[in-house]
């Protein structure tokens, strides 16, 4: 409804109220002449003549002639305006009672009626004075003064009330006139005052609603969400106040109506007089106008409230659209920068992991975009006034979302193909290395006989038969198919491997031809001086082994040819980065020293704080080399065909579990963390930030330690196999493999120790190089220790983060011992603490809470996660150290579904965990009150945080 329509309808209501109350002919209300009405010199009793004419009675009133003309006129005007227009048009009947009065009073009454009566007159009845003398004067006066009264209606003189009854029925006369009509002047006054007040309040309220509607119509809509919310709340409060006033006014009208109708409702024989019936009709007509007012305002408010609500919805939609679009633009920008397709299988796997992280990072914005688009569709369907603005935004959201999803799928497919290519290239390289090793290990002296030649040829044929296993035939086709998307480095690597493959195949062909010639000649074998193949060097540097094993073969006819073959292959196959790194690992395992940073000089010339940073960087490089030695010395050789017979099936099937995510550790430290630590040499104050920045990345240690118990079990079963001995000898490792697999745990402890040591030199100035550090040494020029609160705070945060990580890793190792855990246990978040409790299970439909103490408690191992709790059964089983606990998964509960409370007096070690439905409860008893308080505080804090997160989303 438009504001103009509301104004028109309310103006109509005001006009109707004036018409009902006849304000156009009666400007007065009862309260204005209340004193004159109380004097009762004239009353409207409600009686009617035979033709329905209203009767106005002038009771006996001493001093009538002394009433001011203005008061008389006001009362007459008011009384004649009360009856309906139809009744007033018939004409009024005047009954003047002057039985106890004088002729002068009669004369004064007639004179005032003739001069000031505002209505139509039909008849005038005068009850003569009872006194004989006054009656005589009255008869004479009427005869002589009739013309003076200027009356155009009959004046009937009556001697008694019985004569009056001949003209007017007794039921229409009051008791003082011998009638039966009940009339109480005070009640009549109250009813009239109440009706007029009700009408005036209705009129005032309608005018207020007009003003309020005009104000709402002229209010300018805000441009932001908070202002719109404030305006909507303000208008709603004003509307509620006016609505309450309308409801209160309606109740008042109904109560007034019931009050007037009360006599008729109490007694079935009682009837309302015409005056009361007119009051009832008046109130009903006013209530109809009140209802019309409510409907008009309600209709207007509905449209205005809808307008404000839609305005608020639009602004929220626009606000959320800006946030979601910014997030999607950021994601698309990150996605656009994600162009690398990797230069190795390990690198591609890391890129796939980063791509998956980007995809996971985009899930929330994508879901928000989809939800916001659906909200926009709902606004469009609800005929929002800003449809033309909402629809393009919905289209843009869906377009951005589809762009991200499609590009993500495209990049994932490219990385998948790249990974497949690199894996095939690695397989081909391994096959080539194995082929070279096979050729180098064939003893020439054994090839001087037909039997030796046959054995060598069979070995070669068997090895060449593995081409299908390594999918050598599909490599060129695969390379040609994806050549356009490959980078120059990858193309060069692929072409190099393909060239190497062709060279090795050619060498095998030439070796076969040479062996066939030897078999055809049937010549006497030449006695060689070469060492046995068992003494060949390590496989980590196959070229060295090729040269050393071929040097003594110059005496035979085939030796120069074989040497030429391998030398030509070696020239075409440059040393790869992995071989260089393998040699560095060998050097480090033999105690080789790492070069010091040239720009700082020797460690002895550094300040204590800088020595700690230097130690951290130095041990980081050693740590990376040790991990690389495990990958190159234990993991990669598992794919060598000539070593497969040394690997038991249980190890071959579980090799991924034995080593866990150690490749991921290597990639992170070698590609990311080491480079960031190197920056701390020049800016030591960045060290704490370096750890804090990589807080999430360091969670890979949690994954590693979670797998560690399973790795230990595999190692204990397979540690005596020959494969581990061969690998350990090749690497010259003094310790067995699993000691090195414990390296990541020791590295975390090293980080913690170095951060603690660095915290003792917490000011960045302590990490600066002072002139005295190099000229006179630290002993003479020890720097002044100053406090840098920001740097110290960052160090403390980094140390706390590292301690939390170590704690979570220890808990992960403990949790890994639990059997029967579901696959989705990771959805419960980070493991925070664990402990043993006595637990009573209470079912509401079977037991009462007070009876739980009767049951024997179960001992349970409880694990507390960020988003849930896990209950495990404890079972003692024999082991090498005697009986040791083993844990069996029993139940998990999400924190969102539980409540917690402390138990009453006498249970200072117990607390209760219950499902929100209350059907199942658990009473947990800790070993001490302190443990109980710690667990209760931690769970309560988590519940509060989750509730706050839910409220924030709403």
Secondary structure, DSSP 8 states (H G I E B T S, - for coil): --HHHHHHHHHHHHHHHHHHTTTTT----GGGGHHHHHT-SSEEEEEE-TT--EEEEE---TTGGGS-HHHHHHHHHHHHHHS-HHHHHH-EEEEEE-TTS-HHHHHHHHHHHHHH--S-EEEEEEE--SSHHHHHHHHHHHHHHHHHHT--SEEEEESSHHHHHTTS-GGGSBGGGT--B---HHHHHHHHHHHHHHHHHHHHHHHHHHHHHHHHHH----SSHHHHHHHHHHHHHHHHHHHHHHHHHHHHHHHHHHHHHHHHHH-TT----HHHHHHHHHHHHHHHHHHHHHHHHHHHHHHHHHHHHHHHHHHHHHHHHHHHHHHHHHHHHHHHH-----SSHHHHHHHHHHHHHHHHHHHHHHHHHHHHHHHHHHHHHTT-TTHHHHHHHHHHHHHHHHHHHHHHHHHHHHHHHHHHHHHHHHHHHHHHHHHHHHHHHS-SGGGGSHHHHHHHHHHHHHHHGGGTTTT-HHHHHHHHHTGGGS-HHHHHHHHHHHHHHHHHHHHHHHHHHHHHHHHHHT----------GGG---GGGHHHHHHHHHGGGGGSHHHHHHHHHHHHHHHHS---HHHHHHHHHHHHHTT------TTT--GGGS-HHHHHHHHHHHHHHHHHHHHHHHIIIIIGGGG-GGGGGGS-HHHHHTHHHHHTTHHHHHHHIIIIIHHHHHHHHH-GGGHHHHHHHTTTGGGHHHHHHHHHHHHHHHHHHHTTSHHHHHHHHHHT-SS-HHHHHTHHHHHHHHHHHHHHHHHTT-SGGGGS--HHHHHT-TTT--------HHHHHHHHHHHHHHHHHHHHHHHHHHHHTEES--GGGGGG-SEEEEEEEEEEEEETTT--GGGGGGS--EEEEEEEESSEEEEEEEEEEEETTEEEEEEEEEEEEEGGGEEEEE--TT-TTEEEEEETTSSEEEEEE-SSHHHHHHHHHHHHHHHHHHHHHHHHH-
